[in-house]
Amino acid sequence: MTSNSILKSNTDGIGRNCRVGANRLSLFAMSLLLVAALLPISNVIAQSKNASDEAVEMEESQSVRGVIRPEKQATLATKISAMVKKVGFEEGARFKKGDMLIALDCEIYENELVSAKSKQREMQVLLDSALYLQKHNAGSIQEVNVALARVDGATAESEVIYSRIDQCKIRAPFNGSVAEKNISIHEMTVPGKPLMNILSSGEHSIELIVPSTWLTWLSPGAQFQFLVDETGKSYAASVNRVGSVVDSVSQTIKVFGKFGSLPSEILPGMSGSANFKHDGG
């Protein structure tokens, strides 16, 4: 065999090996792409299965977790910038509707109001004068209209200052207690920044998340026992509202209950387990 024949044979062998290696590499790359494409689908299937299993588990036990919510809650803020003169109630303190929660030092706005009212009276005198002259043919209707516009402007300015002064005393919109206080005496308020969080002291609600299949038998008026973790006691309660939307992933829906009589030791934020009696029929 000549040297040219040997060289050609070796070259052909190397070419075949390269093609085989390239084909194997392509198959490997395609396998990786296929796995990457199927991975999100498998995750979605696993999540749906887990959510379904959780719903089935809740349905079989007919016991679900819940949390106690206040009937009303509010975050108080102000539209003006002023120094805090007084804080009427500290965290945990109870108050009645109309009580002064926060008082601001609004002396500057009160002085502005005095000036604005003085200007308003001045514009009114000019208007009366223009009307008198126009009545006796000594003035024009244009002068009356200008004087009237000035009175309207001065009146509007006074009303703006009045609205600012109304912000100087923040009163309780309902009976309740202070959940969180975010400002102290002598500090300056920032318009829109929360000053205090308050909760109502009236009837609390129990927020539950139940399997949507429970809707076949669960309706307002259904009775249940709510075992509160923090007190270790069980309290009689009933369903008073059912949510309007079912979560399509977890196949659950919100349900709201209320205590038969509100125990004094119950506080918003406490959690527990709601146990329903249902024979499955």
Residue, then its C-alpha position, 0 to 999 in steps of 0.5 A: m500500500t502506498s503512502n497516499s493510500i494510507l493517508k487517504s484511509n486515515t483521513d476517511g477514518i477521522g472524518r467518520n469519527c468526527r461525524v459520529g461524534a457530532n451526531r452524538l453531540s447533537l442528540f445530547a443537546m436535543s435531550l437537554l433542550l427537551v428536558a428543559a422544555l418539559l421541566p416547567i410543565s412538570n412543575v405546574i403539574a406538581q403544584s396543581k397536584n399539591a394544591s389538589d391534595e391539600a384541598v382533599e386533605m382539608e375536605e376529609s378533615q373538615s377542619v381548616r385554619g383561620v385568623i381573627r380580623p377586626e371589623k374595622q381598621a384604619t391607618l390615620a394620616t394628615k394632609i398637612s405638615a405640622m408639629v405634633k402637640k399632643v398624642g391622646f392615646e398610646e399603643g394598646a389604649r382604648f378610645k371612643k368614637g370622637d376622642m382626639l387621637i392626635a393634635l397638631d400645632c396649627e398656629i401658623y394656619e390660624n394666623e393665615l386664616v385671620s389674614a384671609k378673613s380680613k382680606q375677604r371682608e375688604m373685598q366684600v366692602l369693595l363689592d358693596s361700593a361697586l354695587y352702590l355706584q352701579k345702582h346710581n349710574a356712577g359705576s360700570i357692570q365690569e367694576v361690579n364683576v371684578a369686585l365679585a370675582r375678588v370676593d370669590g377668590a378671598t372666600a375660596e382662600s379662607e375655605v382652603i385654610y379652614s380645611r387645613i385647620d380641620q386636619c389639626k385635630i385627628r379624632a377617632p372614627f369609631n370605638g377601638s384601640v391603638a394598634e401602632k403609633n408611628i409618631s411622637i410629640h414634637e415631631m413633624t408630620v409628613p403629608g400622607k405618611p401614616l401616623m397611627n394604626i387603629l382597630s375597632s373594638g366591636e365584633h371581630s370576624i374569622e377569616l377562613i380558607v376552605p375547599s371550594t367543594w365545601l360550597t355544596w353544603l357550606s352556607p351562611g348560618a353554618q355552625f362551627q367551633f373555633l379553637v384559638d391557638e393563643t388561648g387554647k379554648s374553643y368558641a362557638a361561631s357561625v358563617n356569615r359571609v362566603g367569598s365571591v371568587v374561587d382560587s382556581v389553583s388551590q381550589t379554595i374559597k374565603v369564608f368569613g365567620k363571627f363569634g356567637s358572643l365576643p370573648s373578652e380575651i380574643l384579639p385581632g391577629m389570633s389564629g386557630s382551627a375551625n371545626f365543622k360538623h358535616d356527615g358528608g351527605 
